Amino acid sequence: MMRRYRFDVHSKIAGAGTFAARMLPAAIAAAALFAAANAAPAAVGDVFVYRATNGYNGEPCGTVTYRVDKIEAGRTVISVTTDSPALGSAHTEIDAPDGNWIRHPLTNHDQPVEYEFPVAYPAHEFPLETGKSWSMRVDAVDPASGRRNSVRVDGEVLGSERVTTPAGAFDTIKVRRRVYAGDWDGFRYETNIVETDWYAPALGRAVKSESNSDYYNPSRCGRGPCRPIRGDWNLYELTAVSAAAR
């Protein structure tokens, strides 16, 4: 006797759609990891321009321009300029080959301080896989004063996200870092910083980022509850890329 089977087209299509929806983040993450392994390295002359916005009120703050000036001995030397004093003065940053920081500003009690990191500051811990986390202490040395702070960085990969900036749409990996700056000073406690990057493997850098900070100063608390002193809340979005000839 011939058996008859019933095939429910609608349920199969729905099931396939659900399966695809579940697989999409994994597919994006896999593509991002592949891109990270095959991203074009930085080249002398590359320029990246970012728009800065005040996170508290949404007002524009100006632009920040990064230009790759030199690559040698495993270090990428980058000149940083702004068109607004509120965004800091011109300075030089140095990255390791993986983009982690060898020389970079860090917020101390709402003021940027340029530090050198004998062991690179772990902005990212590759490969960037969803759910991955890291916690690391590194020394931060102020070349101007010689002061050495012990900085703790707790990082976490939050997942893949497609973001659109004025420079275009990018597949990114969202990374969040909670940073304890080690800048204890008299009554002022150390600065707590939250940094979030939307890292685009295709460019080898973040196309969007934000940072905010706070710290406590018990000498200013009075008799009431002690509230944190908030620092700047800055948002940055990539507006233009000018790649040097390869």
DANOR-V900315 format. One record per residue. RES is the residue in three letters. NEAR is the number of other C-alpha atoms within 10 Angstrom. Layout:
RES_NEAR + RES_NEAR
This chain:
MET_3 + MET_4 + ARG_4 + ARG_6 + TYR_6 + ARG_5 + PHE_8 + ASP_8 + VAL_9 + HIS_9 + SER_10 + LYS_11 + ILE_11 + ALA_11 + GLY_12 + ALA_12 + GLY_12 + THR_12 + PHE_11 + ALA_12 + ALA_11 + ARG_11 + MET_11 + LEU_13 + PRO_15 + ALA_15 + ALA_13 + ILE_18 + ALA_20 + ALA_14 + ALA_16 + ALA_24 + LEU_19 + PHE_14 + ALA_17 + ALA_21 + ALA_14 + ASN_12 + ALA_16 + ALA_13 + PRO_11 + ALA_20 + ALA_17 + VAL_17 + GLY_16 + ASP_16 + VAL_20 + PHE_20 + VAL_22 + TYR_24 + ARG_19 + ALA_24 + THR_19 + ASN_16 + GLY_17 + TYR_10 + ASN_8 + GLY_11 + GLU_10 + PRO_13 + CYS_20 + GLY_17 + THR_19 + VAL_22 + THR_20 + TYR_20 + ARG_21 + VAL_22 + ASP_15 + LYS_15 + ILE_17 + GLU_8 + ALA_7 + GLY_10 + ARG_16 + THR_22 + VAL_20 + ILE_23 + SER_16 + VAL_19 + THR_19 + THR_20 + ASP_14 + SER_12 + PRO_11 + ALA_9 + LEU_16 + GLY_16 + SER_12 + ALA_13 + HIS_14 + THR_17 + GLU_20 + ILE_22 + ASP_19 + ALA_18 + PRO_15 + ASP_19 + GLY_19 + ASN_18 + TRP_24 + ILE_21 + ARG_24 + HIS_20 + PRO_18 + LEU_19 + THR_22 + ASN_23 + HIS_25 + ASP_18 + GLN_12 + PRO_14 + VAL_17 + GLU_19 + TYR_24 + GLU_22 + PHE_20 + PRO_13 + VAL_14 + ALA_20 + TYR_24 + PRO_23 + ALA_20 + HIS_21 + GLU_17 + PHE_12 + PRO_13 + LEU_23 + GLU_21 + THR_17 + GLY_10 + LYS_15 + SER_17 + TRP_13 + SER_13 + MET_12 + ARG_18 + VAL_16 + ASP_20 + ALA_28 + VAL_19 + ASP_17 + PRO_13 + ALA_9 + SER_7 + GLY_10 + ARG_12 + ARG_16 + ASN_17 + SER_14 + VAL_19 + ARG_20 + VAL_21 + ASP_17 + GLY_23 + GLU_23 + VAL_22 + LEU_18 + GLY_19 + SER_26 + GLU_17 + ARG_13 + VAL_15 + THR_15 + THR_16 + PRO_12 + ALA_15 + GLY_11 + ALA_12 + PHE_19 + ASP_21 + THR_26 + ILE_25 + LYS_23 + VAL_27 + ARG_21 + ARG_23 + ARG_18 + VAL_23 + TYR_20 + ALA_23 + GLY_19 + ASP_21 + TRP_14 + ASP_11 + GLY_8 + PHE_11 + ARG_16 + TYR_18 + GLU_20 + THR_24 + ASN_23 + ILE_23 + VAL_18 + GLU_17 + THR_23 + ASP_22 + TRP_25 + TYR_25 + ALA_25 + PRO_24 + ALA_21 + LEU_17 + GLY_18 + ARG_18 + ALA_20 + VAL_29 + LYS_24 + SER_20 + GLU_19 + SER_20 + ASN_18 + SER_23 + ASP_21 + TYR_22 + TYR_19 + ASN_17 + PRO_15 + SER_10 + ARG_13 + CYS_12 + GLY_8 + ARG_7 + GLY_7 + PRO_8 + CYS_13 + ARG_13 + PRO_16 + ILE_15 + ARG_15 + GLY_19 + ASP_15 + TRP_17 + ASN_20 + LEU_21 + TYR_24 + GLU_22 + LEU_22 + THR_19 + ALA_17 + VAL_15 + SER_11 + ALA_15 + ALA_12 + ALA_8 + ARG_8
